[in-house]
Amino acid sequence: MKKKQPDTNIPQHEIETVARCLLPEIQKFFESTEGKKEFEEWKAQRAKETEKERSI
């Protein structure tokens, strides 16, 4: 019997199949100019939020 993810009824092999399909596309996005720009914007936003939380 295959292990299931916690709190789901989705078999692990199905999750892994979907992940194998999505991972190359996610990697391509983050290697692209647009993906790098969005990631830098996200990091800057996250840093602002973290700084705001520390000052409270």
Biopython code that builds the backbone (N, CA, C, O; Angstrom):
import numpy as np
from Bio.PDB.StructureBuilder import StructureBuilder

atoms = [
    (1, "MET", "N", (0.836, -1.175, 0.000)),
    (1, "MET", "CA", (0.000, 0.000, 0.000)),
    (1, "MET", "C", (0.886, 1.245, 0.000)),
    (1, "MET", "O", (1.856, 1.329, 0.753)),
    (2, "LYS", "N", (0.536, 2.223, -0.865)),
    (2, "LYS", "CA", (1.285, 3.468, -0.971)),
    (2, "LYS", "C", (0.929, 4.398, 0.185)),
    (2, "LYS", "O", (-0.208, 4.414, 0.656)),
    (3, "LYS", "N", (1.921, 5.175, 0.637)),
    (3, "LYS", "CA", (1.670, 6.176, 1.671)),
    (3, "LYS", "C", (0.845, 7.310, 1.088)),
    (3, "LYS", "O", (0.960, 7.630, -0.095)),
    (4, "LYS", "N", (0.024, 7.907, 1.916)),
    (4, "LYS", "CA", (-0.761, 9.074, 1.521)),
    (4, "LYS", "C", (-0.231, 10.292, 2.255)),
    (4, "LYS", "O", (0.320, 10.184, 3.351)),
    (5, "GLN", "N", (-0.403, 11.450, 1.638)),
    (5, "GLN", "CA", (-0.033, 12.701, 2.283)),
    (5, "GLN", "C", (-0.946, 12.900, 3.490)),
    (5, "GLN", "O", (-2.096, 12.460, 3.477)),
    (6, "PRO", "N", (-0.447, 13.551, 4.519)),
    (6, "PRO", "CA", (-1.294, 13.829, 5.682)),
    (6, "PRO", "C", (-2.507, 14.677, 5.302)),
    (6, "PRO", "O", (-2.404, 15.601, 4.495)),
    (7, "ASP", "N", (-3.633, 14.356, 5.883)),
    (7, "ASP", "CA", (-4.873, 15.108, 5.705)),
    (7, "ASP", "C", (-5.391, 15.169, 4.272)),
    (7, "ASP", "O", (-6.151, 16.079, 3.940)),
    (8, "THR", "N", (-5.007, 14.240, 3.425)),
    (8, "THR", "CA", (-5.562, 14.185, 2.069)),
    (8, "THR", "C", (-5.908, 12.738, 1.742)),
    (8, "THR", "O", (-5.478, 11.803, 2.418)),
    (9, "ASN", "N", (-6.679, 12.591, 0.710)),
    (9, "ASN", "CA", (-6.968, 11.253, 0.212)),
    (9, "ASN", "C", (-6.231, 10.990, -1.095)),
    (9, "ASN", "O", (-6.535, 10.033, -1.807)),
    (10, "ILE", "N", (-5.257, 11.847, -1.404)),
    (10, "ILE", "CA", (-4.515, 11.721, -2.649)),
    (10, "ILE", "C", (-3.327, 10.795, -2.425)),
    (10, "ILE", "O", (-2.503, 11.046, -1.545)),
    (11, "PRO", "N", (-3.231, 9.727, -3.213)),
    (11, "PRO", "CA", (-2.091, 8.823, -3.061)),
    (11, "PRO", "C", (-0.772, 9.527, -3.399)),
    (11, "PRO", "O", (-0.727, 10.383, -4.283)),
    (12, "GLN", "N", (0.281, 9.164, -2.701)),
    (12, "GLN", "CA", (1.588, 9.789, -2.879)),
    (12, "GLN", "C", (2.064, 9.718, -4.330)),
    (12, "GLN", "O", (2.644, 10.682, -4.830)),
    (13, "HIS", "N", (1.832, 8.601, -5.011)),
    (13, "HIS", "CA", (2.319, 8.483, -6.387)),
    (13, "HIS", "C", (1.645, 9.491, -7.318)),
    (13, "HIS", "O", (2.258, 9.931, -8.291)),
    (14, "GLU", "N", (0.407, 9.861, -7.039)),
    (14, "GLU", "CA", (-0.275, 10.870, -7.849)),
    (14, "GLU", "C", (0.294, 12.256, -7.585)),
    (14, "GLU", "O", (0.443, 13.051, -8.513)),
    (15, "ILE", "N", (0.611, 12.553, -6.343)),
    (15, "ILE", "CA", (1.234, 13.831, -5.998)),
    (15, "ILE", "C", (2.596, 13.939, -6.690)),
    (15, "ILE", "O", (2.935, 14.987, -7.240)),
    (16, "GLU", "N", (3.359, 12.871, -6.661)),
    (16, "GLU", "CA", (4.674, 12.877, -7.294)),
    (16, "GLU", "C", (4.567, 13.030, -8.805)),
    (16, "GLU", "O", (5.409, 13.691, -9.414)),
    (17, "THR", "N", (3.557, 12.438, -9.419)),
    (17, "THR", "CA", (3.356, 12.575, -10.864)),
    (17, "THR", "C", (3.070, 14.021, -11.230)),
    (17, "THR", "O", (3.639, 14.545, -12.188)),
    (18, "VAL", "N", (2.203, 14.662, -10.485)),
    (18, "VAL", "CA", (1.887, 16.065, -10.746)),
    (18, "VAL", "C", (3.135, 16.923, -10.531)),
    (18, "VAL", "O", (3.423, 17.816, -11.328)),
    (19, "ALA", "N", (3.866, 16.652, -9.465)),
    (19, "ALA", "CA", (5.080, 17.425, -9.178)),
    (19, "ALA", "C", (6.096, 17.283, -10.308)),
    (19, "ALA", "O", (6.747, 18.261, -10.675)),
    (20, "ARG", "N", (6.241, 16.079, -10.865)),
    (20, "ARG", "CA", (7.179, 15.875, -11.974)),
    (20, "ARG", "C", (6.776, 16.674, -13.203)),
    (20, "ARG", "O", (7.636, 17.107, -13.970)),
    (21, "CYS", "N", (5.488, 16.873, -13.398)),
    (21, "CYS", "CA", (5.001, 17.665, -14.538)),
    (21, "CYS", "C", (5.208, 19.158, -14.302)),
    (21, "CYS", "O", (5.561, 19.888, -15.228)),
    (22, "LEU", "N", (4.993, 19.611, -13.086)),
    (22, "LEU", "CA", (5.052, 21.039, -12.781)),
    (22, "LEU", "C", (6.467, 21.574, -12.568)),
    (22, "LEU", "O", (6.756, 22.714, -12.929)),
    (23, "LEU", "N", (7.333, 20.778, -11.998)),
    (23, "LEU", "CA", (8.660, 21.257, -11.622)),
    (23, "LEU", "C", (9.434, 21.880, -12.779)),
    (23, "LEU", "O", (9.979, 22.970, -12.604)),
    (24, "PRO", "N", (9.513, 21.250, -13.954)),
    (24, "PRO", "CA", (10.272, 21.881, -15.049)),
    (24, "PRO", "C", (9.717, 23.252, -15.447)),
    (24, "PRO", "O", (10.485, 24.157, -15.773)),
    (25, "GLU", "N", (8.408, 23.410, -15.424)),
    (25, "GLU", "CA", (7.803, 24.697, -15.769)),
    (25, "GLU", "C", (8.102, 25.747, -14.698)),
    (25, "GLU", "O", (8.369, 26.905, -15.018)),
    (26, "ILE", "N", (8.058, 25.348, -13.449)),
    (26, "ILE", "CA", (8.380, 26.268, -12.352)),
    (26, "ILE", "C", (9.840, 26.694, -12.457)),
    (26, "ILE", "O", (10.161, 27.870, -12.283)),
    (27, "GLN", "N", (10.719, 25.743, -12.739)),
    (27, "GLN", "CA", (12.137, 26.068, -12.877)),
    (27, "GLN", "C", (12.371, 27.036, -14.040)),
    (27, "GLN", "O", (13.139, 27.989, -13.912)),
    (28, "LYS", "N", (11.712, 26.790, -15.168)),
    (28, "LYS", "CA", (11.862, 27.686, -16.324)),
    (28, "LYS", "C", (11.414, 29.100, -15.976)),
    (28, "LYS", "O", (12.063, 30.075, -16.353)),
    (29, "PHE", "N", (10.299, 29.204, -15.255)),
    (29, "PHE", "CA", (9.796, 30.514, -14.877)),
    (29, "PHE", "C", (10.812, 31.256, -14.018)),
    (29, "PHE", "O", (11.118, 32.417, -14.290)),
    (30, "PHE", "N", (11.336, 30.603, -12.989)),
    (30, "PHE", "CA", (12.260, 31.277, -12.090)),
    (30, "PHE", "C", (13.619, 31.539, -12.718)),
    (30, "PHE", "O", (14.383, 32.353, -12.200)),
    (31, "GLU", "N", (13.937, 30.879, -13.808)),
    (31, "GLU", "CA", (15.172, 31.158, -14.538)),
    (31, "GLU", "C", (14.977, 32.283, -15.558)),
    (31, "GLU", "O", (15.957, 32.839, -16.053)),
    (32, "SER", "N", (13.734, 32.621, -15.874)),
    (32, "SER", "CA", (13.441, 33.668, -16.858)),
    (32, "SER", "C", (13.649, 35.046, -16.239)),
    (32, "SER", "O", (13.694, 35.193, -15.017)),
    (33, "THR", "N", (13.774, 36.053, -17.103)),
    (33, "THR", "CA", (13.917, 37.440, -16.650)),
    (33, "THR", "C", (12.709, 37.848, -15.819)),
    (33, "THR", "O", (12.853, 38.441, -14.750)),
    (34, "GLU", "N", (11.528, 37.529, -16.311)),
    (34, "GLU", "CA", (10.299, 37.872, -15.587)),
    (34, "GLU", "C", (10.254, 37.188, -14.218)),
    (34, "GLU", "O", (9.903, 37.815, -13.219)),
    (35, "GLY", "N", (10.607, 35.917, -14.177)),
    (35, "GLY", "CA", (10.593, 35.174, -12.925)),
    (35, "GLY", "C", (11.583, 35.726, -11.920)),
    (35, "GLY", "O", (11.272, 35.839, -10.735)),
    (36, "LYS", "N", (12.779, 36.072, -12.389)),
    (36, "LYS", "CA", (13.792, 36.646, -11.493)),
    (36, "LYS", "C", (13.317, 37.983, -10.942)),
    (36, "LYS", "O", (13.514, 38.280, -9.764)),
    (37, "LYS", "N", (12.687, 38.795, -11.802)),
    (37, "LYS", "CA", (12.176, 40.096, -11.369)),
    (37, "LYS", "C", (11.095, 39.916, -10.305)),
    (37, "LYS", "O", (11.123, 40.573, -9.264)),
    (38, "GLU", "N", (10.147, 39.025, -10.571)),
    (38, "GLU", "CA", (9.067, 38.793, -9.601)),
    (38, "GLU", "C", (9.598, 38.254, -8.275)),
    (38, "GLU", "O", (9.099, 38.615, -7.209)),
    (39, "PHE", "N", (10.606, 37.395, -8.343)),
    (39, "PHE", "CA", (11.181, 36.842, -7.121)),
    (39, "PHE", "C", (11.862, 37.937, -6.309)),
    (39, "PHE", "O", (11.726, 37.979, -5.086)),
    (40, "GLU", "N", (12.597, 38.829, -6.986)),
    (40, "GLU", "CA", (13.244, 39.935, -6.280)),
    (40, "GLU", "C", (12.199, 40.852, -5.649)),
    (40, "GLU", "O", (12.383, 41.320, -4.526)),
    (41, "GLU", "N", (11.106, 41.113, -6.362)),
    (41, "GLU", "CA", (10.023, 41.934, -5.804)),
    (41, "GLU", "C", (9.409, 41.259, -4.587)),
    (41, "GLU", "O", (9.106, 41.916, -3.591)),
    (42, "TRP", "N", (9.227, 39.956, -4.668)),
    (42, "TRP", "CA", (8.658, 39.209, -3.540)),
    (42, "TRP", "C", (9.596, 39.285, -2.331)),
    (42, "TRP", "O", (9.147, 39.494, -1.204)),
    (43, "LYS", "N", (10.900, 39.115, -2.571)),
    (43, "LYS", "CA", (11.860, 39.176, -1.462)),
    (43, "LYS", "C", (11.852, 40.564, -0.816)),
    (43, "LYS", "O", (11.919, 40.677, 0.407)),
    (44, "ALA", "N", (11.770, 41.619, -1.634)),
    (44, "ALA", "CA", (11.738, 42.974, -1.091)),
    (44, "ALA", "C", (10.478, 43.191, -0.258)),
    (44, "ALA", "O", (10.535, 43.773, 0.825)),
    (45, "GLN", "N", (9.351, 42.725, -0.764)),
    (45, "GLN", "CA", (8.095, 42.852, -0.023)),
    (45, "GLN", "C", (8.164, 42.074, 1.291)),
    (45, "GLN", "O", (7.722, 42.559, 2.332)),
    (46, "ARG", "N", (8.709, 40.895, 1.234)),
    (46, "ARG", "CA", (8.842, 40.058, 2.432)),
    (46, "ARG", "C", (9.742, 40.730, 3.466)),
    (46, "ARG", "O", (9.459, 40.689, 4.663)),
    (47, "ALA", "N", (10.833, 41.352, 2.998)),
    (47, "ALA", "CA", (11.737, 42.045, 3.908)),
    (47, "ALA", "C", (11.025, 43.208, 4.593)),
    (47, "ALA", "O", (11.219, 43.433, 5.787)),
    (48, "LYS", "N", (10.197, 43.953, 3.845)),
    (48, "LYS", "CA", (9.426, 45.054, 4.436)),
    (48, "LYS", "C", (8.473, 44.532, 5.500)),
    (48, "LYS", "O", (8.360, 45.113, 6.580)),
    (49, "GLU", "N", (7.783, 43.429, 5.193)),
    (49, "GLU", "CA", (6.830, 42.853, 6.146)),
    (49, "GLU", "C", (7.552, 42.378, 7.404)),
    (49, "GLU", "O", (7.064, 42.581, 8.516)),
    (50, "THR", "N", (8.696, 41.756, 7.234)),
    (50, "THR", "CA", (9.466, 41.258, 8.373)),
    (50, "THR", "C", (9.937, 42.419, 9.235)),
    (50, "THR", "O", (9.862, 42.362, 10.463)),
    (51, "GLU", "N", (10.424, 43.475, 8.583)),
    (51, "GLU", "CA", (10.877, 44.652, 9.316)),
    (51, "GLU", "C", (9.730, 45.305, 10.085)),
    (51, "GLU", "O", (9.900, 45.744, 11.222)),
    (52, "LYS", "N", (8.567, 45.361, 9.452)),
    (52, "LYS", "CA", (7.383, 45.947, 10.097)),
    (52, "LYS", "C", (7.002, 45.129, 11.333)),
    (52, "LYS", "O", (6.670, 45.699, 12.372)),
    (53, "GLU", "N", (7.047, 43.797, 11.225)),
    (53, "GLU", "CA", (6.705, 42.918, 12.343)),
    (53, "GLU", "C", (7.680, 43.087, 13.497)),
    (53, "GLU", "O", (7.284, 43.033, 14.661)),
    (54, "ARG", "N", (8.936, 43.289, 13.183)),
    (54, "ARG", "CA", (9.955, 43.459, 14.235)),
    (54, "ARG", "C", (9.798, 44.767, 14.987)),
    (54, "ARG", "O", (10.143, 44.859, 16.165)),
    (55, "SER", "N", (9.274, 45.784, 14.303)),
    (55, "SER", "CA", (9.146, 47.101, 14.943)),
    (55, "SER", "C", (7.908, 47.208, 15.830)),
    (55, "SER", "O", (7.756, 48.171, 16.581)),
    (56, "ILE", "N", (7.033, 46.223, 15.739)),
    (56, "ILE", "CA", (5.792, 46.265, 16.547)),
    (56, "ILE", "C", (6.058, 45.774, 17.950)),
    (56, "ILE", "O", (5.144, 45.735, 18.774)),
]
sb = StructureBuilder()
sb.init_structure("model")
sb.init_model(0)
sb.init_chain("A")
sb.init_seg("    ")
for serial, (resi, resn, name, xyz) in enumerate(atoms, 1):
    if name == "N":
        sb.init_residue(resn, " ", resi, " ")
    sb.init_atom(name, np.array(xyz, "f"), 0.0, 1.0, " ", f" {name:<3s}", serial, name[0])
structure = sb.get_structure()
